[in-house]
Amino acid sequence: MARGLLRLSNNPVTDQDPAWTPGGDRIAFHSYRENTIDIYVMASDGSGQVRVTNDAFPNFSPTWSPDGTRIAFASNRENNVDIYVMNSDGSGIIRLTDHPAIDSEPAWSPDGTRIAFSSGRDGNDEVYVMNADGTNQTRLTTNPSIDGSPAWSPNNEQIAFHSYRSGNFDIYVMGATGENPINLTNHPADDMAPTWSPTGNRIAFSSNRSGNADIFAMSANGIAIAQVTTDPMDDYAPAWRPSPTPVEIVTSEPLVAATATSAPPEPTAGVEVTATIVITGPTATPPPGLEPLTPTPIKRTALGRFAHEGAWPGNLIEGQPVAFYMGCDSRREYLYKYVSNANWTNADRNVADRLAVGDKYLDNGTLFVARFNADGTGTWLPLVFGQ
């Protein structure tokens, strides 16, 4: 399902854990090419690869500061894995954590004030957060199983992470202070390494649900899961480009860039946003794919066929109708919305049969189109059969 795969590195050794600069022009990653693991930086097309750490101990898991001037990373340079920060050229290395347990997987908050990370200091891996200078280290998750791979939402309000608390790895999301963790994937396969889209509307992750590790993407509430890569090799550790056209996700296999499809997911991968389309009027000519004119609605067709992004649900509120918006998510401009006749039930969030959930909310409802006035105001007009 992925298209436009571009290989960015070509080495006989492992290159992995890519991280985009906020401007989308460079990628940091770690590589084993000099008999040790070090941090490298390259241009977004894979050119100009520069080694920025150089010592005998492993340096890995880079993450950029929001201004693109610094890189936080994990290192074993003091005979224990801790979090460090350095300038983007490798100078000015400062140690942020100093604990006998392993501290790794740093993730810099979009506002630059905090760094989330995973640590085993309390007996098993949990998600922690600290100030960007290493102070105020605070535990966010408390669970007897593994919690790790934190990723900040673009608005700083949520953290996605993977957890083994259900007996396999699933993608969870919680508030930035650790409140209200929610299982988004709830699948018997292992879902790991989440990363947010630039708009915060989607989350990409790695999963072995297809038989080997591939990249998947879903809406930020766990609905509409779509497979992005399909090949016999393992694809993992996705990193969403901050501001691309088109959307790009970098994966480790070794390092390749995959252009994410803007089409809705296939029916086997999740819920496809659909609505009933009816051609009316005495001279109406059905477009290709629709049956001849009939007084009865006859076919559902996908509405998420816009040049950028697609169709995504609004906020899901218990007891309230479910709304889907269609348009350009990157510009927050929407032309259509579909409001279901069925009210949302939180119990449907983790139902295994996602297609049945989609039928419940998408089989009956009202499609609206945006009407814009010259002064910039507007309203939603219902498209009701026979009116």
For each residue, the residues with C-beta under 8 A, 3 or more apart:
1: 226 227 228 229 230 261 266 269
2: 5 215 228 229 230 258 259 260 261
3: 258 259 261
4: 246 257 258 259
5: 2 229 256 257 258 259
6: 45 46 256 257
7: 10 46 254 255 256
8: 18 27 42 45 46 250 255 256 257
9: 15 29 31 42 46 49 254 255
10: 7 254
11: 15 31 33 254
12:
13: 31 32 33
14: 31 32 254
15: 9 11 29 30 31 32 33 40 252 254 255
16: 29 30 31 236 237 252 254 255
17: 29 30 60 61 62 237 252
18: 8 27 28 29 237 239 250 251 252 255
19: 27 28 29 62 63 64 71 239
20: 24 26 27 44 64 239 240 241 242 250
21: 24 25 26 27 28 64 68 242
22: 64 66 67 68 242
23: 26 68 242 243
24: 20 21 44 241 242 243 244
25: 21 43 44
26: 20 21 23 41 42 43 44 68
27: 8 18 19 20 21 41 42 43 44 239 250 255
28: 18 19 21 39 40 41 52 62 63 64 71
29: 9 15 16 17 18 19 39 40 41 42 62 252 255
30: 15 16 17 37 38 39 40 59 60 61 62 73
31: 9 11 13 14 15 16 34 37 38 40
32: 13 14 15 35 36 37
33: 11 13 15 38
34: 31 38 51 54
35: 32
36: 32 55 56 57 58
37: 30 31 32 58 59 60
38: 30 31 33 34 51 52 53 54 55 58 59
39: 28 29 30 51 52 53 59 60 62 71 73 90
40: 15 28 29 30 31 49 50 51 52
41: 26 27 28 29 49 50 52 71 88
42: 8 9 26 27 29 46 47 48 49 50
43: 25 26 27 46 47 48
44: 20 24 25 26 27 241
45: 6 8
46: 6 7 8 9 42 43 49 255
47: 42 43
48: 42 43
49: 9 40 41 42 46
50: 40 41 42
51: 34 38 39 40 54 90
52: 28 38 39 40 41 71 86 88 89 90
53: 38 39 59 73 75 86 90
54: 34 38 51 90
55: 36 38 59 77
56: 36
57: 36 75 76 77 79
58: 36 37 38 75 76
59: 30 37 38 39 53 55 73 74 75 76 77 84
60: 17 30 37 39 73 74 75 104
61: 17 30 73 74 104 105 106
62: 17 19 28 29 30 39 71 72 73
63: 19 28 71 72 73 106 107 108 115
64: 19 20 21 22 28 68 70 71 88 108
65: 68 69 70 71 72 85 108 112 132
66: 22 108 109 110 111 112
67: 22 70 112
68: 21 22 23 26 64 65 88
69: 65 87 88
70: 64 65 67 85 86 87 88
71: 19 28 39 41 52 62 63 64 65 85 86 87 88
72: 62 63 65 83 84 85 96 106 108 115
73: 30 39 53 59 60 61 62 63 83 84 85 86 106
74: 59 60 61 81 82 83 84 103 104 105 106
75: 53 57 58 59 60 78 81 82 84
76: 57 58 59 79 80 81
77: 55 57 59 84
78: 75 82 95 98
79: 57 76
80: 76 99 100 102
81: 74 75 76 102 103 104
82: 74 75 78 95 96 97 98 99 103
83: 72 73 74 95 96 97 103 104 106 115 117 134
84: 59 72 73 74 75 77 93 94 95 96
85: 65 70 71 72 73 93 94 96 132
86: 52 53 70 71 73 90 91 92 93 94
87: 69 70 71 90 91 92
88: 41 52 64 68 69 70 71
89: 52
90: 39 51 52 53 54 86 87 93
91: 86 87
92: 86 87
93: 84 85 86 90
94: 84 85 86 134
95: 78 82 83 84 98 134
96: 72 82 83 84 85 115 130 133 134
97: 82 83 103 117 119 130 134 137
98: 78 82 95
99: 80 82 103 119 121
100: 80 121
101: 119 120 121 122
102: 80 81 119 120 125
103: 74 81 82 83 97 99 117 118 119 121 128
104: 60 61 74 81 83 117 118 119
105: 61 74 117 118 148 149 150
106: 61 63 72 73 74 83 115 116 117
107: 63 115 116 117 150 151 152 159
108: 63 64 65 66 72 112 114 115 132 152
109: 66 112 113 114 115 116 132 152 156 176
110: 66 152 153 154 155 156
111: 66 114 156
112: 65 66 67 108 109 132
113: 109 131 132
114: 108 109 111 129 130 131 132
115: 63 72 83 96 106 107 108 109 129 130 131 132
116: 106 107 109 127 128 129 140 150 151 152 159
117: 83 97 103 104 105 106 107 127 128 129 130 150
118: 103 104 105 125 126 127 128 147 148 149 150
119: 97 99 101 102 103 104 122 125 126 128
120: 101 102 123 124 125 126
121: 99 100 101 103
122: 101 119 126 139
123: 120
124: 120 143 144 145 146
125: 102 118 119 120 146 147 148
126: 118 119 120 122 139 140 141 142 143 147 148
127: 116 117 118 139 140 141 147 148 150 159 161 178
128: 103 116 117 118 119 137 138 139 140
129: 114 115 116 117 137 138 140 150 159 176
130: 96 97 114 115 117 134 135 136 137 138
131: 113 114 115 134 135 136
132: 65 85 108 109 112 113 114 115
133: 96
134: 83 94 95 96 97 130 131 137
135: 130 131
136: 130 131
137: 97 128 129 130 134
138: 128 129 130
139: 122 126 127 128 142 178
140: 116 126 127 128 129 159 174 177 178
141: 126 127 147 161 163 174 178 181
142: 126 139
143: 124 126 147 163 165
144: 124 165
145: 124 163 164 165
146: 124 125 162 163 164 169
147: 118 125 126 127 141 143 161 162 163 164 165 172
148: 105 118 125 126 127 161 162 163
149: 105 118 161 162 192 193 194
150: 105 107 116 117 118 127 129 159 160 161
151: 107 116 159 160 161 194 195 196 203
152: 107 108 109 110 116 156 158 159 176 196
153: 110 156 157 158 159 160 173 196 200 220
154: 110 196 198 199 200
155: 110 158 200
156: 109 110 111 152 153 176
157: 153 175 176
158: 152 153 155 173 174 175 176
159: 107 116 127 129 140 150 151 152 153 173 174 175 176
160: 150 151 153 171 172 173 184 194 195 196 203
161: 127 141 147 148 149 150 151 171 172 173 174 194
162: 146 147 148 149 169 170 171 172 191 192 193 194 205
163: 141 143 145 146 147 148 166 169 170 172 181 183
164: 145 146 147 167 168 169
165: 143 144 145 147 170
166: 163 170 183 186
167: 164
168: 164 187 188 189 190
169: 146 162 163 164 190 191 192
170: 162 163 165 166 183 184 185 186 187 191
171: 160 161 162 183 184 185 191 192 194 203 205 222
172: 147 160 161 162 163 181 182 183 184
173: 153 158 159 160 161 181 182 184 203 220
174: 140 141 158 159 161 178 179 180 181 182
175: 157 158 159 178 179 180
176: 109 129 152 156 157 158 159
177: 140
178: 127 139 140 141 174 175 181
179: 174 175
180: 174 175
181: 141 163 172 173 174 178
182: 172 173 174 222 349
183: 163 166 170 171 172 186 222 350
184: 160 170 171 172 173 203 218 221 222
185: 170 171 191 205 207 218 222 225
186: 166 170 183 222 350 352
187: 168 170 191 207 209 352
188: 168
189: 168 207 208 209
190: 168 169 207 208
191: 162 169 170 171 185 187 205 206 207 209 216
192: 149 162 169 171 205 206 207 236
193: 149 162 205 206 236 237 238
194: 149 151 160 161 162 171 203 204 205
195: 151 160 203 204 205 238 239 240 249
196: 151 152 153 154 160 200 202 203 220 240
197: 200 201 202 203 204 217 240 247
198: 154 240 241 242 243 330
199: 154 202 309 329 330 332
200: 153 154 155 196 197 220
201: 197 219 220 309 312 329
202: 196 197 199 217 218 219 220 312
203: 151 160 171 173 184 194 195 196 197 217 218 219 220
204: 194 195 197 215 216 217 228 238 240 249 260
205: 162 171 185 191 192 193 194 195 215 216 217 218 238
206: 191 192 193 213 214 215 216 235 236 237 238 251
207: 185 187 189 190 191 192 210 213 214 216
208: 189 190 211 212 213 214
209: 187 189 191 214 216
210: 207 214 227 230
211: 208
212: 208 232 233 234
213: 206 207 208 234 235 236
214: 206 207 208 209 210 227 228 229 230 231 235
215: 2 204 205 206 227 228 229 235 236 238 249 251 258
216: 191 204 205 206 207 209 225 226 227 228 269
217: 197 202 203 204 205 225 226 228 249 260
218: 184 185 202 203 205 222 223 224 225 226 270
219: 201 202 203 222 223 224 312 313
220: 153 173 196 200 201 202 203
221: 184 313 316 349
222: 171 182 183 184 185 186 218 219 225 349 350
223: 218 219 270 271 313 354 357
224: 218 219 264 265 270 271 272 273 312 313
225: 185 216 217 218 222 265 269 270 354
226: 1 216 217 218 261 264 265 266 269 270
227: 1 210 214 215 216 230 265 266 269
228: 1 2 204 214 215 216 217 238 249 258 260 261
229: 1 2 5 214 215 235 251 253 258
230: 1 2 210 214 227
231: 214 235 253
232: 212
233: 212 253
234: 212 213 253
235: 206 213 214 215 229 231 238 251 252 253 256 258
236: 16 192 193 206 213 215 251 252 253
237: 16 17 18 193 206 251 252
238: 193 195 204 205 206 215 228 235 249 250 251
239: 18 19 20 27 195 249 250 251
240: 20 195 196 197 198 204 247 248 249
241: 20 24 44 198 244 247 248 249 250
242: 20 21 22 23 24 198
243: 23 24 198
244: 24 241 247 248
245: 308
246: 4 259 260 262 308
247: 197 240 241 244 259 260 262 308 309
248: 240 241 244 257 258 259 260
249: 195 204 215 217 228 238 239 240 241 257 258 259 260
250: 8 18 20 27 238 239 241 255 256 257 258
251: 18 206 215 229 235 236 237 238 239 255 256 257 258
252: 15 16 17 18 29 235 236 237 255
253: 229 231 233 234 235 236 256
254: 7 9 10 11 14 15 16
255: 7 8 9 15 16 18 27 29 46 250 251 252
256: 5 6 7 8 235 250 251 253
257: 4 5 6 8 248 249 250 251
258: 2 3 4 5 215 228 229 235 248 249 250 251
259: 2 3 4 5 246 247 248 249
260: 2 204 217 228 246 247 248 249
261: 1 2 3 226 228
262: 246 247 304 305 306 307 308 309 310
263: 302 304 305 310
264: 224 226 272 273 302 304 310 311
265: 224 225 226 227 269 270 271 272
266: 1 226 227 269 270 272
267: 272 355
268:
269: 1 216 225 226 227 265 266
270: 218 223 224 225 226 265 266 354 358
271: 223 224 265 354 355 357 358 362
272: 224 264 265 266 267 302 304 358
273: 224 264 302 303 304 310 311 312 324 326 338 362
274: 300 301 302 303 362
275: 300 301 303 338 362 365 367
276: 297 299 300 367 385
277: 290 297 299 300 301
278: 297 298 385
279: 284 285 286 287 290 293
280: 284 293 385 386
281: 284
282:
283:
284: 279 280 281 293
285: 279
286: 279 290 291 292 293
287: 279 290
288:
289: 299 301
290: 277 279 286 287 298 299 301
291: 286 294 298 299
292: 286
293: 279 280 284 286
294: 291 298
295: 386
296:
297: 276 277 278 385
298: 278 290 291 294
299: 276 277 289 290 291
300: 274 275 276 277 362
301: 274 275 277 289 290
302: 263 264 272 273 274 305 311
303: 273 274 275 311 326 336 338 367
304: 262 263 264 272 273 310 311 326
305: 262 263 302 310
306: 262 309 310 326 327 328 335
307: 262 328
308: 245 246 247 262 328 329 330 331
309: 199 201 247 262 306 312 327 328 329 330
310: 262 263 264 273 304 305 306 326 329
311: 264 273 302 303 304 324 325 326
312: 201 202 219 224 273 309 324 325 329
313: 219 221 223 224 316 322 323 324 325
314: 322 323 324 325 337
315:
316: 221 313 322 344 346 349
317: 320 344
318: 344 345 346
319: 343 344
320: 317 343 344
321: 339 340 341 342 343 344 365
322: 313 314 316 339 340 342 343 344 361
323: 313 314 337 338 339 340
324: 273 311 312 313 314 337 338 340 362
325: 311 312 313 314 334 336 337
326: 273 303 304 306 310 311 334 335 336 337 338
327: 306 309 333 334 335 336
328: 306 307 308 309 331 332 333 334
329: 199 201 308 309 310 312 332
330: 198 199 308 309
331: 308 328
332: 199 328 329
333: 327 328
334: 325 326 327 328 337 370
335: 306 326 327 369 370
336: 303 325 326 327 367 368 369 370
337: 314 323 324 325 326 334 367 368 370 380
338: 273 275 303 323 324 326 362 365 366 367 368
339: 321 322 323 365 366 368
340: 321 322 323 324 343 361 362 364 365
341: 321 364 365 366
342: 321 322 360 361 364 365
343: 319 320 321 322 340
344: 316 317 318 319 320 321 322 348 361
345: 318 348
346: 316 318 349
347: 350 351
348: 344 345 351 357 360
349: 182 221 222 316 346
350: 183 186 222 347
351: 347 348 354 356 357
352: 186 187
353: 356 357
354: 223 225 270 271 351 357 358
355: 267 271 358 359
356: 351 353 359 360
357: 223 271 348 351 353 354 360 361
358: 270 271 272 354 355 361 362
359: 355 356 362 363
360: 342 348 356 357 363
361: 322 340 342 344 357 358 365
362: 271 273 274 275 300 324 338 340 358 359 365
363: 359 360
364: 340 341 342
365: 275 321 338 339 340 341 342 361 362
366: 338 339 341 382 383 384
367: 275 276 303 336 337 338 382 383
368: 336 337 338 339 380 381 382 383
369: 335 336 380 381 383
370: 334 335 336 337 378 379 380 381
371: 378 379 380 381
372: 376 377 378
373: 376 377 378
374:
375:
376: 372 373
377: 372 373
378: 370 371 372 373
379: 370 371
380: 337 368 369 370 371
381: 368 369 370 371
382: 366 367 368 387
383: 366 367 368 369
384: 366 387
385: 276 278 280 297
386: 280 295
387: 382 384
